[in-house]
Amino acid sequence: MPLFDSRSGHWLRRWLLGLALLAVLAPAAAEPVAITLQQAEVMSVGLEGDLGAPTPVALPDSWGLRGLRPQGLARYRLAFTLAEVPVLPWALSFTRVSSSRRVFLNGTLVEDESETGRRLPESDVIELPTALLRPGGNQIELEVDYRARAGLSEAALGPAAALHAQADRHALWERELPRALNTGIAIVAALMLLIRWRRPSETTIALFGALALLGSLRNYAYFADVSLLQSGLTDWLFYSVQVWTAALFVTFARSVGVPRERPWFRPLLLGASVALPLLAALTIPLGGLPELRALSYPLLLVLGATGVVLIRRGARRHGRLANRALVACFSAVVAAGAHDYVFQQGHLPITSTFWMPFAMPFALGLYAMVLLNRFVGAIGEVEALRDTLEAQVEQRTRALATAVAAKTRFLAAASHDLRQPAVAIGLMIGLVRERALAPDVRRMIDRAHQAVGALEALLQGLLDLSRLDSGTVRPRLTALPLQAAFDAIQSHEAEVAAAKGLRLRFRAHGLAVHCDAQLLDQLLRNLVANALRYTERGGVLVVARARGPERVLVQVWDSGVGIAPEHQAEVFDEFVQVDNPGRDSAHGLGLGLALVKRCAALLGTRVQLHSRPGRGSCFSLLLPRLERRGVARPALPVPVAAPLAGRYLLVIDDDAAVREALRARLEAWGARVDAFDGLPALHGWLAAGPARPDMLLTDQQLGAGTGLQVVEAVRARFGALPALLVTGNTAPEEIARLAASGVPLLHKPFRAEVLLAAIEKASGGFSNRPSAGRDRPEPQPEARGGHDGLRA
């Protein structure tokens, strides 16, 4: 993975611009104060507390640069002259003075900080009581105690307010800036560790997070005002963190660079990370930590240089400017470590400062920008992939829609062509079965009738699916006593149950529901037929139970083969038959439960299935409950021998076989029929001034014109004439268009009893009343679309 990609140049420019702004905003040279003290006398430099002879020194005074051990006790004497005693409060300011000190002004103790445990040089302002100042010569003595980097900076003497303001500006850049930088890096490090927690594969990010967190906490602790631990433990902790930071840096560099695998390197690194802190814990009580630092820090610098080489190797591999900038930053970190080591040993002026708290945040911040750039780039790639995927999905969706439309047109055309002969065969076989036939001929006719029934069931199932999917079916909710619905299903399915030796029981318990009668009938018929089909012994129970005052639970239980759990969701799909791989039509067509699912959705409920293989199944649905009182039981129709006797019907169909079958069937019911093959013949008949028919029965898809045009032409001549539109088209959009016309629909294929029921409904039931006469217009009933003709 490259450290930077081609889009990273602007990040580098912004980073360098930020550094330039910091340089511009750095504090200018301190405003001059009344007196600057650059000379002093020092006594008793070293570990011994006995006062020696005064030795003049120039300030700043660094013990290490004078060849002295950079720790111990000393007394400095500073002299100054005042023309007059100042009126405003005065103070003495140092950029470096021991935190453990005592201060005397003209022989009087004015400050005692000798009990502090830090004993390190720092910047401070010492208040001078004005009452102790005098015109002429004055003298300040400082007793200082150091444990490292001993010495004294030059002093500034003047008004306390001006010195405090100058000290605040100095602290802002020397203390608060590194604190802020390292706090920010610590936050970034925590974020990196969080990313590693969510994505365990991000090893480099995890190493960077650990390195940044450990280094920033150590750098921040350099500038802490107080220490929460004892001095010895604090020294050990600082040393150990230094060791661990170096080890982490090398490990991090190996993950981003191109390491040369050496089997001994990792154990050596791990051993040093454990051995050096352990050795420091043993030497601190003996006062040997400075010597251990002097010996081990060069080793840590070598490790840091090794890490830079590894990062440089990775940068050379990718060869980009930003990568070289990253190498330069980490090289600066190692150089800062070398500077701080020399400074720690007392070989630099006391006014110097540690570079690591500044260098490390900038280097780690640059790499954080690398990771941020990588993150932003990944987001951009994801967005681009998302856009590409959306475009592909849209393209595939259009292609799928085109394919589905083509398939629908093909199925609609094929379905129409299949339905035409099916209607003719069904009607003709129905007529033949009504005649007296020899037993062997009767058996053959019955078999043909069964075959036509299977074909009609398949076509009707496809039609019902298309109608339910077309959006034209609107539930008509009425008060429905369940006993009446159960009786209708029992009368239809009792013969099938008896033939298989099964018990078919219904228990309505006097309950009524607010429901669409036809949709519920189709739903329950399919469930009962499905249960009887897959049950060989035992029986089927249809039961309704009250579930509180507002719901009725309707269940269909069977003791059949059951359905395995892995198949229970897919049985509601079209043409799915788990136990019928050979597609034996005796076991159904696989459309019943698909229709059940759609009917339940239209009723605002859903069917739940509980089943155990070999034990049976239970299909359940919840319906809105109504009080049984006031729910009328529908009256059963009274059969009529010649239901269309005396009626005059007009038939239009371009298929000769269907047209003649319809004529024969209607005439067998007592009607007088005129049949035509399309609009041209119909227009010729209308021009001859014929008598007014009682009803029009027309196919929709004609060779010349359409059924709706036929209806329009006939009604233009005779007024509001009852009409029935017959269609074999199953396309959902065509079904929706025809339903919107308001003309009642009858879908091919259909049985004779369905045709008769549709004629009676479309004509307002004229078969049960006297003839209205052909020359007097009949009142037209309100035309309704909807879901007439749906059946199992």
MIGU-67969 format. One record per residue (C-alpha): residue in three letters; y negated, x negated, z negated. Coordinates in pm, whole numbers, padded with zeros to 5 digits, always signed. Each point is the difference from the previous one (the first is absolute). Example, Ala and Ser with C-alpha at 12.3 -4.5 7.8 and 13.67 -1.06 7.14 Angstrom:
REM MIGU-67969
ALA+00450-01230-00780
SER-00344-00137+00066
This chain:
REM MIGU-67969
MET+00000+00000+00000
PRO-00336-00152+00097
LEU-00246-00048-00281
PHE-00275+00143+00218
ASP+00005+00182+00331
SER-00256+00010+00281
ARG-00199+00275-00172
SER-00070-00210-00309
GLY-00304-00194+00119
HIS-00245+00259-00129
TRP+00159-00022-00346
LEU-00052-00373-00005
ARG-00362+00034+00113
ARG-00069+00253-00272
TRP+00159-00222-00262
LEU-00209-00300+00102
LEU-00311+00221+00008
GLY+00070+00101-00358
LEU+00022-00363-00104
ALA-00331-00071+00173
LEU-00166+00291-00183
LEU+00124-00134-00332
ALA-00150-00337+00082
VAL-00333+00160+00092
LEU-00003+00212-00316
ALA+00093-00292-00227
PRO-00254-00066-00276
ALA-00287-00223+00094
ALA-00094-00303-00206
ALA-00088+00095-00355
GLU-00362+00054-00070
PRO-00148-00293-00198
VAL-00032+00050-00373
ALA-00228-00175-00249
ILE+00223-00302-00071
THR+00314-00147+00159
LEU+00193-00243-00222
GLN+00190-00262+00199
GLN+00033-00271-00265
ALA+00187-00001-00330
GLU+00161-00220-00259
VAL+00367+00043-00078
MET+00190-00110-00308
SER+00370-00004-00090
VAL+00158+00086+00337
GLY+00377+00040-00035
LEU+00252+00138-00244
GLU-00146-00159-00310
GLY-00269+00184-00189
ASP-00187-00304-00142
LEU-00352-00039+00133
GLY-00061-00314+00199
ALA-00310-00164+00135
PRO-00206+00217+00235
THR+00054-00072+00366
PRO-00252+00117+00259
VAL+00157+00209+00280
ALA-00134+00185+00301
LEU+00075+00369+00026
PRO+00225+00136+00130
ASP+00243-00217-00195
SER+00369+00011+00097
TRP+00229-00196-00231
GLY+00269-00054+00260
LEU-00246-00160+00242
ARG-00100-00244-00275
GLY+00364-00100-00050
LEU+00040+00197-00322
ARG+00270+00240-00094
PRO-00129+00348+00101
GLN+00066+00166-00337
GLY-00109-00035-00362
LEU-00319+00014-00214
ALA-00355-00124+00064
ARG-00361+00046-00113
TYR-00281+00015+00256
ARG-00365-00046-00091
LEU-00272+00134+00230
ALA-00372-00063-00060
PHE-00297+00186+00145
THR-00373+00028-00066
LEU-00212+00316-00026
ALA-00376+00012+00028
GLU-00001+00312-00214
VAL+00240+00242-00159
PRO+00091+00272+00253
VAL-00083+00360-00087
LEU+00294+00158+00192
PRO+00365-00065-00099
TRP+00145-00316+00154
ALA+00355-00099+00080
LEU+00213-00289+00118
SER+00222+00053+00305
PHE+00304-00202+00119
THR+00210+00052+00308
ARG+00283-00181-00183
VAL+00032-00029-00378
SER+00298+00029-00229
SER+00082+00349-00128
SER+00079-00171-00334
ARG-00327-00145-00130
ARG-00264-00022-00271
VAL-00371-00021+00089
PHE-00278-00150-00217
LEU-00373+00035+00072
ASN-00215-00254-00182
GLY+00281-00049-00254
THR+00062+00374-00062
LEU+00328+00167+00108
VAL-00087+00281+00242
GLU+00345+00078+00149
ASP+00357-00056-00116
GLU+00281+00076+00249
SER+00237-00267-00129
GLU+00281+00247-00074
THR+00057+00106+00360
GLY+00342-00071+00136
ARG-00090-00059+00367
ARG-00181-00339-00034
LEU-00079-00001+00373
PRO-00327-00064+00187
GLU-00189+00310+00111
SER-00354+00115+00074
ASP-00199+00139-00290
VAL-00348+00064-00138
ILE-00081-00106-00358
GLU-00285+00179-00176
LEU-00253-00230-00176
PRO-00194+00145-00295
THR-00371-00039+00078
ALA-00077-00064-00368
LEU+00199-00326+00014
LEU-00189-00135+00300
ARG-00303-00224-00063
PRO-00271-00162+00202
GLY+00089-00347+00110
GLY+00352-00141-00016
ASN+00305+00229-00052
GLN+00370-00082-00013
ILE+00317+00198+00079
GLU+00344-00120-00106
LEU+00325+00150+00129
GLU+00341-00061-00154
VAL+00252+00087+00274
ASP+00378+00018-00006
TYR+00204-00007+00323
ARG+00366+00023+00087
ALA-00055-00066+00372
ARG-00274-00089+00252
ALA-00236-00132-00269
GLY-00369-00076+00062
LEU-00338+00168+00010
SER-00219+00129+00282
GLU-00374-00041+00021
ALA-00198+00240-00220
ALA-00279+00240+00082
LEU-00254+00080-00274
GLY-00244+00288+00033
PRO-00069+00371-00061
ALA+00315+00183-00102
ALA-00052+00290+00243
ALA-00028-00229+00302
LEU+00304-00205-00105
HIS+00211+00311-00060
ALA-00094+00135+00343
GLN+00091-00332+00159
ALA+00329-00007-00193
ASP+00080+00356+00114
ARG-00047-00098+00366
HIS+00215-00304-00051
ALA+00272+00206-00172
LEU-00007+00256+00280
TRP+00112-00255+00255
GLU+00204-00227-00223
ARG+00182+00260-00211
GLU-00043+00357+00129
LEU+00057-00079+00367
PRO+00341-00166-00052
ARG+00092+00280-00241
ALA-00083+00263+00261
LEU+00176-00189+00279
ASN+00317-00046-00200
THR-00006+00359-00126
GLY-00015+00120+00360
ILE+00288-00227+00098
ALA+00202+00131-00295
ILE-00049+00356+00126
VAL+00106-00101+00351
ALA+00302-00180-00149
ALA+00102+00315-00187
LEU-00024+00193+00328
MET+00221-00256+00173
LEU+00261+00027-00274
LEU-00012+00377+00035
ILE+00067-00035+00373
ARG+00295-00225-00081
TRP+00130+00261-00243
ARG-00010+00265+00274
ARG+00124-00235+00274
PRO+00253-00249-00142
SER+00016-00187+00331
GLU-00358-00129-00037
THR+00090-00330-00167
THR-00312-00187+00113
ILE-00226+00272-00136
ALA+00185-00010-00331
LEU-00043-00377-00029
PHE-00366+00027+00091
GLY-00050+00274-00259
ALA+00168-00202-00276
LEU-00194-00315+00094
ALA-00334+00181+00018
LEU+00056+00189-00326
LEU+00109-00307-00195
GLY-00276-00224+00139
SER-00279+00257-00044
LEU+00097+00072-00362
ARG+00001-00373-00076
ASN-00339-00050+00168
TYR-00148+00295-00183
ALA+00125-00136-00332
TYR-00198-00323+00062
PHE-00318+00197-00059
ALA+00114+00225-00283
ASP-00238+00004-00294
VAL+00282+00015-00252
SER+00365-00098-00009
LEU+00256+00249-00127
LEU+00252-00276-00073
GLN+00001-00312-00208
SER-00133-00311+00170
GLY+00341-00167+00030
LEU+00161+00309+00153
THR-00299+00046+00230
ASP+00034-00360+00122
TRP+00371+00050+00065
LEU-00060+00325+00185
PHE-00269-00150+00223
TYR+00222-00294+00084
SER+00305+00219+00072
VAL-00199+00232+00222
GLN-00124-00302+00194
VAL+00360-00108+00059
TRP+00115+00347+00100
THR-00296+00049+00233
ALA+00085-00320+00186
ALA+00365+00102+00032
LEU-00095+00347+00123
PHE-00241-00147+00254
VAL+00271-00217+00152
THR+00242+00293+00010
PHE-00266+00216+00161
ALA-00076-00273+00255
ARG+00369-00024+00089
SER+00005+00374+00075
VAL-00301-00009+00237
GLY+00066-00342+00152
VAL+00301-00157+00166
PRO+00188-00176-00281
ARG+00251-00271+00062
GLU+00304+00105-00191
ARG+00091-00252-00265
PRO+00266+00127-00244
TRP-00140-00203-00290
PHE-00361+00119+00027
ARG+00033+00346-00152
PRO+00204-00111-00304
LEU-00253-00282-00054
LEU-00288+00245+00010
LEU+00171+00236-00240
GLY+00091-00283-00234
ALA-00357-00127-00012
SER-00125+00354-00071
VAL+00223+00014-00307
ALA+00009-00363-00115
LEU-00372-00077-00002
PRO-00106+00302-00217
LEU+00289-00077-00235
LEU-00109-00365-00024
ALA-00359+00111-00069
ALA+00119+00221-00288
LEU+00166-00307-00155
THR-00297-00237+00047
ILE-00286+00228-00115
PRO+00080-00036-00374
LEU-00002-00378+00050
GLY-00333+00002+00183
GLY+00159-00120+00323
LEU-00117+00279+00234
PRO-00288-00207+00152
GLU+00245-00274+00095
LEU+00241+00258+00145
ARG-00285+00147+00204
ALA-00095-00347+00125
LEU+00358-00059+00115
SER+00100+00343+00136
TYR-00318+00120+00172
PRO+00035-00255+00284
LEU+00349+00141+00059
LEU-00146+00351+00020
LEU-00260-00125+00248
VAL+00281-00140+00215
LEU+00168+00341-00008
GLY-00328+00163+00105
ALA-00040-00244+00287
THR+00357+00078+00109
GLY-00089+00370+00006
VAL-00303-00067+00217
VAL+00217-00197+00243
LEU+00238+00295+00027
ILE-00285+00244+00064
ARG-00150-00239+00253
ARG+00333-00021+00179
GLY+00004+00379+00030
ALA-00362+00002+00120
ARG+00079-00267+00263
ARG+00289+00211+00116
HIS-00229+00297+00067
GLY-00304-00206+00095
ARG-00289+00232-00083
LEU-00339-00077-00146
ALA+00040+00237-00292
ASN+00328-00165-00093
ARG-00175-00336-00011
ALA-00269+00154-00222
LEU+00274+00115-00237
VAL+00141-00352-00010
ALA-00347-00136-00073
CYS-00044+00244-00290
PHE+00329-00090-00164
SER-00076-00369+00058
ALA-00323+00062-00188
VAL+00204+00150-00286
VAL+00208-00315-00024
ALA-00316-00213+00019
ALA-00150+00213-00277
GLY+00310-00065-00206
ALA-00041-00375+00048
HIS-00367+00025-00097
ASP+00083+00200-00312
TYR+00267-00252-00099
VAL-00250-00289+00022
PHE-00258+00211-00186
GLN+00256+00090-00267
GLN+00070-00368-00057
GLY-00371-00062-00060
HIS-00062-00206+00312
LEU-00283+00220+00129
PRO-00341+00080-00147
ILE+00001+00254-00277
THR-00232+00222+00204
SER+00274+00054+00258
THR+00201+00319+00000
PHE+00350+00110+00090
TRP+00037+00080+00369
MET+00327+00189-00015
PRO-00145+00330-00135
PHE-00220+00008+00312
ALA+00231-00146+00264
MET+00308+00205-00083
PRO-00167+00346+00028
PHE-00145-00091+00339
ALA+00330-00132+00135
LEU+00204+00288-00140
GLY-00270+00243+00112
LEU+00030-00133+00352
TYR+00374+00053-00003
ALA-00059+00349-00144
MET-00214+00062+00308
VAL+00294-00120+00208
LEU+00224+00256-00166
LEU-00265+00269+00030
ASN-00037-00078+00368
ARG+00375+00022+00037
PHE-00002+00334-00181
VAL-00282+00137+00216
GLY+00175-00127+00312
ALA+00321+00170-00108
ILE-00189+00326-00052
GLY-00150-00036+00347
GLU+00345-00058+00149
VAL+00137+00301-00186
GLU-00287+00213+00131
ALA+00061-00127+00352
LEU+00371+00072-00033
ARG-00083+00342-00139
ASP-00224+00078+00297
THR+00267-00127+00237
LEU+00266+00203-00178
GLU-00217+00311+00007
ALA-00057-00047+00371
GLN+00374-00045+00055
VAL+00077+00305-00214
GLU-00254+00204+00195
GLN+00147-00123+00327
ARG+00355+00073-00114
THR-00112+00340-00130
ARG-00148+00089+00338
ALA+00315-00120+00171
LEU+00213+00200-00244
ALA-00216+00309+00049
THR+00038-00037+00377
ALA+00377-00039-00036
VAL+00023+00298-00235
ALA-00207+00211+00236
ALA+00223-00099+00291
LYS+00307+00075-00207
THR-00142+00336-00104
ARG-00078+00092+00361
PHE+00349-00102+00104
LEU+00166+00193-00281
ALA-00217+00302+00065
ALA+00091-00001+00368
ALA+00367-00069-00066
SER+00008+00263-00275
HIS-00151+00262+00230
ASP+00251-00075+00272
LEU+00287+00021-00252
ARG-00125+00320-00158
GLN-00016+00191+00326
PRO+00378+00001+00071
ALA+00074+00030-00371
VAL-00192+00328-00016
ALA+00174+00137+00305
ILE+00347-00105-00117
GLY-00058+00136-00349
LEU-00122+00339+00120
MET+00276+00037+00258
ILE+00279-00101-00240
GLY-00143+00244-00253
LEU+00028+00277+00259
VAL+00353-00102+00093
ARG+00114+00005-00364
GLU-00113+00359-00027
ARG+00248+00103+00269
ALA+00368+00074-00055
LEU+00192-00315+00085
ALA+00356-00122-00018
PRO+00079-00200-00318
ASP+00037-00333+00179
VAL-00328+00051+00189
ARG-00167+00106-00325
ARG+00105-00330-00162
MET-00145-00201+00285
ILE-00324+00200-00009
ASP-00021-00053-00376
ARG+00039-00376+00045
ALA-00267+00000+00269
HIS-00216+00204-00233
GLN+00050-00258-00275
ALA-00088-00286+00237
VAL-00317+00179+00109
GLY-00075+00061-00365
ALA+00024-00372-00076
LEU-00231-00078+00293
GLU-00244+00267-00113
ALA+00012-00133-00357
LEU-00090-00350+00118
LEU-00285+00121+00219
GLN-00122+00236-00269
GLY+00005-00277-00259
LEU-00209-00222+00226
LEU-00236+00288+00060
ASP-00038+00070-00370
LEU-00078-00366-00069
SER-00262+00002+00274
ARG-00157+00321-00131
LEU-00012-00126-00356
ASP-00150-00331+00116
SER-00251+00163+00234
GLY-00220+00134-00279
THR+00014+00357+00130
VAL+00215+00133-00282
ARG-00221+00142-00275
PRO+00179+00132-00307
ARG-00064+00370-00061
LEU+00044+00032-00375
THR+00120+00336-00126
ALA+00174+00142-00304
LEU+00369-00068+00064
PRO+00289+00120-00223
LEU+00261-00273+00007
GLN+00286+00248-00013
ALA-00100+00135+00342
ALA-00020-00353+00143
PHE+00338-00087-00154
ASP+00163+00318+00136
ALA-00112-00080+00356
ILE+00150-00350-00022
GLN+00319+00127-00161
SER+00057+00255+00276
HIS-00037-00276+00257
GLU+00209-00271-00170
ALA+00266+00203-00184
GLU+00233-00001+00299
VAL-00016-00382+00027
ALA+00072-00041-00371
ALA+00293+00243+00012
ALA+00149-00177+00301
LYS+00008-00327-00199
GLY+00123+00165-00319
LEU-00319-00084-00190
ARG-00191+00205-00256
LEU-00359+00068+00098
ARG-00205+00133-00292
PHE-00368+00091-00037
ARG-00184+00047-00329
ALA-00362+00117+00037
HIS-00038+00118-00363
GLY-00259+00254+00109
LEU-00259-00269+00085
ALA-00267+00022+00269
VAL-00214-00271+00158
HIS-00326-00032+00192
CYS+00128-00150+00320
ASP+00038+00022+00378
ALA+00311+00206+00058
GLN+00098-00155+00334
LEU-00051-00361-00108
LEU+00195+00055-00323
ASP+00275+00180+00193
GLN+00030-00287+00246
LEU-00003-00256-00280
LEU+00270+00174-00207
ARG+00213+00085+00304
ASN+00012-00366+00100
LEU+00082-00111-00356
VAL+00279+00260-00036
ALA+00140-00074+00347
ASN-00007-00372-00078
ALA+00175+00056-00334
LEU+00275+00216+00158
ARG+00050-00250+00281
TYR+00073-00291-00238
THR+00196+00190-00265
GLU+00377+00040+00034
ARG+00090+00149-00337
GLY-00185+00166-00280
GLY-00315+00174+00111
VAL-00375+00018+00037
LEU-00243+00145-00254
VAL-00358+00101+00078
VAL-00189+00065-00321
ALA-00358+00066-00107
ARG-00121-00082-00351
ALA-00338+00054-00159
ARG-00189-00314-00095
GLY-00276+00129-00220
PRO-00233+00283+00098
GLU-00114-00160+00327
ARG+00303-00162+00168
VAL+00343+00093+00129
LEU+00265-00266+00056
VAL+00226+00082+00297
GLN+00316-00208+00027
VAL+00290-00022+00244
TRP+00310-00147-00163
ASP+00320-00096+00180
SER+00328-00167-00090
GLY+00021-00195+00323
VAL+00034-00365+00096
GLY-00333-00106-00150
ILE-00243-00263+00126
ALA-00010-00365-00108
PRO-00329-00115-00160
GLU-00083-00238+00286
HIS+00013+00289+00251
GLN-00183+00268-00197
ALA-00343-00081+00146
GLU+00107-00028+00364
VAL+00194+00331+00018
PHE-00334+00178+00039
ASP-00064-00184+00329
GLU+00082+00144+00341
PHE+00358-00037+00134
VAL+00125-00179-00311
GLN+00358+00090-00097
VAL+00149-00243-00246
ASP+00362+00116+00032
ASN-00001+00090+00369
PRO-00019-00323+00202
GLY+00181+00167+00289
ARG-00270+00268+00029
ASP+00249+00289-00026
SER-00208+00314+00055
ALA+00224+00190-00239
HIS-00176-00193-00278
GLY-00345+00095+00120
LEU-00267-00185+00194
GLY-00185-00187-00273
LEU-00314+00212+00029
GLY+00041+00241-00292
LEU-00134-00219-00279
ALA-00281-00128+00222
LEU-00109+00363+00042
VAL+00040+00055-00375
LYS-00236-00289-00071
ARG-00267+00135+00237
CYS+00026+00357-00127
ALA-00036-00120-00358
ALA-00310-00199+00095
LEU-00157+00308+00158
LEU+00076+00196-00318
GLY-00176-00262-00209
THR+00313-00125-00174
ARG+00277-00252+00057
VAL+00374+00002-00022
GLN+00165-00220-00258
LEU+00358-00117+00043
HIS+00249-00088-00272
SER+00346-00091+00120
ARG+00317-00182-00102
PRO+00254-00107+00261
GLY+00316+00209-00033
ARG-00162+00241-00250
GLY-00258+00189+00205
SER-00374+00033+00045
CYS-00293+00201-00127
PHE-00318+00068+00199
SER-00295+00127-00208
LEU-00353+00120+00067
LEU-00274+00161-00208
LEU-00184+00312+00120
PRO-00294+00200-00142
ARG+00126+00287-00216
LEU-00106+00367+00020
GLU+00074+00287-00234
ARG+00290+00209+00128
ARG-00186+00326-00059
GLY-00172+00138+00308
VAL+00195-00213+00250
ALA+00148+00232+00256
ARG+00343-00066+00146
PRO-00020-00007+00380
ALA+00183+00278+00178
LEU+00302-00098+00212
PRO-00028+00082+00372
VAL+00211+00287+00132
PRO+00209-00100+00305
VAL-00070+00198+00319
ALA+00265+00036+00269
ALA-00247-00015+00294
PRO-00310-00154-00155
LEU-00204-00006+00322
ALA+00103+00334+00143
GLY-00277+00151+00212
ARG-00213-00313-00006
TYR-00148-00162+00311
LEU-00019-00383-00016
LEU-00149-00247+00243
VAL+00180-00342+00021
ILE-00148-00312+00167
ASP+00217-00314+00029
ASP+00034-00248+00290
ASP+00361-00089-00089
ALA+00223+00248+00179
ALA+00292-00036-00243
VAL-00217+00055-00306
ARG-00187+00285+00170
GLU+00318+00186+00089
ALA+00155-00066-00343
LEU-00310+00144-00167
ARG+00006+00303+00231
ALA+00366+00064-00077
ARG-00049-00041-00375
LEU-00304+00231-00017
GLU+00162+00264+00220
ALA+00308-00009-00228
TRP-00235+00093-00285
GLY-00122+00300+00201
ALA-00322-00135+00148
ARG-00126+00033+00355
VAL-00095-00348+00131
ASP-00206-00135+00289
ALA+00040-00379+00039
PHE-00205-00244+00209
ASP+00019-00376+00058
GLY-00369-00086-00040
LEU-00364+00086+00049
PRO+00008+00058+00381
ALA+00268+00267-00028
LEU-00171+00148-00304
HIS-00333+00026+00183
GLY+00170+00183+00286
TRP+00156+00244-00246
LEU-00331+00055-00179
ALA-00176+00066+00332
ALA+00243+00284+00070
GLY-00135+00197-00299
PRO+00313+00020-00217
ALA+00052+00204-00317
ARG-00100-00158-00329
PRO+00290-00190-00168
ASP+00062+00017-00375
MET+00017-00376-00042
LEU-00025-00334+00182
LEU+00258-00275-00047
THR-00095-00324+00183
ASP+00104-00363+00011
GLN-00284-00249-00057
GLN+00104-00271+00244
LEU+00013+00160+00346
GLY+00020-00156+00340
ALA-00332+00157+00094
GLY-00232+00058-00293
THR+00068+00032-00369
GLY+00106+00272-00238
LEU-00349+00024-00148
GLN-00137+00066+00349
VAL+00261+00274+00043
VAL-00107+00160-00328
GLU-00365-00017+00108
ALA+00074+00156+00341
VAL+00212+00285-00142
ARG-00246+00082-00279
ALA-00284-00003+00254
ARG+00183+00282+00179
PHE+00146+00199-00292
GLY-00215-00093-00300
ALA+00138-00113-00336
LEU+00365-00009+00093
PRO+00253-00144-00253
ALA+00128-00334+00125
LEU+00257-00259-00102
LEU-00032-00358+00124
VAL+00326-00195+00045
THR-00003-00383+00013
GLY+00241-00286-00005
ASN-00268-00269-00051
THR+00036-00178-00336
ALA-00301-00231+00023
PRO-00201+00046-00324
GLU-00335+00013+00182
GLU+00132+00265+00241
ILE+00136+00206-00287
ALA-00336-00021-00175
ARG-00186+00106+00319
LEU+00224+00300+00059
ALA-00017+00106-00363
ALA-00380-00010+00021
SER+00009+00247+00293
GLY+00102+00285-00234
VAL+00291+00110+00218
PRO+00330+00024-00196
LEU+00244-00276+00091
LEU+00377-00005+00049
HIS+00161-00340+00044
LYS+00299-00073+00218
PRO+00287+00009-00051
PHE+00050+00322-00197
ARG+00276+00242-00083
ALA-00014+00366+00099
GLU-00079+00115-00354
VAL-00292-00245-00020
LEU-00135+00127+00334
LEU+00020+00360-00120
ALA-00175-00083-00328
ALA-00279-00182+00184
ILE-00047+00293+00242
GLU-00018+00250-00284
LYS-00247-00215-00194
ALA-00226-00071+00298
SER-00005+00369+00101
GLY-00056+00139-00347
GLY+00354+00135-00039
PHE-00004+00252+00282
SER+00381+00018+00002
ASN-00008+00222-00310
ARG-00245+00262+00140
PRO-00011+00233+00301
SER-00106-00124+00338
ALA-00376-00023+00041
GLY+00009+00068+00374
ARG-00065-00253+00266
ASP-00333+00125+00120
ARG-00176+00015-00334
PRO-00120-00334-00148
GLU+00175-00110-00317
PRO-00211-00127-00295
GLN+00027-00377-00014
PRO+00108-00139-00341
GLU-00182-00298-00137
ALA+00143-00310+00170
ARG+00128-00264-00237
GLY+00123-00353+00051
GLY+00146-00184-00294
HIS+00362-00090-00051
ASP+00184+00306+00136
GLY+00343-00091+00119
LEU+00069-00292-00236
ARG+00358+00001-00110
ALA+00270-00226-00134
